[in-house]
Amino acid sequence: MASRFVREKKSFPIRESVYEHIKTDILSGHLGPGEKLTEEHLAKTLGVSRTPIREALYKLESEGLIKPRNKRGFIVSRDSREEVEDLFELRSILEGYTLRLISQNVSDETLNQLDLFIRNAEEALKGRKIEEVFKWNTRFHDMLHELVAHKSRLYRLIVNIRKYVLRYRKDTLRYPDGGRRSVEGHRKIVMSLQLKDPDLCERVMREHVREAKEDALQTLFGKT
């Protein structure tokens, strides 16, 4: 497995490949909050020297994804309630603005494709196939984001912040009615796009993300 990592990443600087690999493992939940990270173990697992591992860990620490242990090494950080709230609020602003832009020239073909993703998610939800719901919901947002890919700075911001949100999203779909609210929110988004009303589109998207935020807070922290 270690040698495969090196071969797959050989066209990129090793330090960047190592950093992206560990970051992806954290944001995907493969490395969960509280999990220990050491240079020795990661270097052996990835088949690289300790230098790019060390650089990656310090970069991840600066981003708040990991924090130093009392003795040595690091552990994956657990976000506070305030940090989770901020994350979703930032996403609601970016996503709302994005849907406002999309509403001005969205095609019928795109609307039909979005509707297909919703119907697939609804079928998965009926069968309680949460992984499938997550997949189709992800495809739904992927398509929306691709529509603003030509706005490179906005697109990079959205993609980056979404990586952090997806760290929690799959669990929130398991929260009572979380999956249903998500699918219904997507249905409202498509309806607002069909009406081509920028103000409505922005408002609906912001509400959709804020509902996801409430589910995430309930899942992570319970009632306060």
Buried (B, 14 or more C-beta within 10 A) or exposed (E): EEEEBBEEBEEEEBBBBBBEBBBEBBBEBEBEBEEEBBBEEBBEBBEBEBEBBBBBBEBBBEEEBBEEEEEEBBBBBEBEEEEBBEBBBBBBBBBBBBBBBBBEEBEEEBBEBBBEBBEBBBEBBEEEBBEBBBBBBBBBBEBBBEBBEEEEEBBEBBEEBBBBBBBBBBBBBBBEEBBEBBBBBBBBBBBBBEEEBBEBBBBBBBBBBBBBBBBBBBBBEEEE
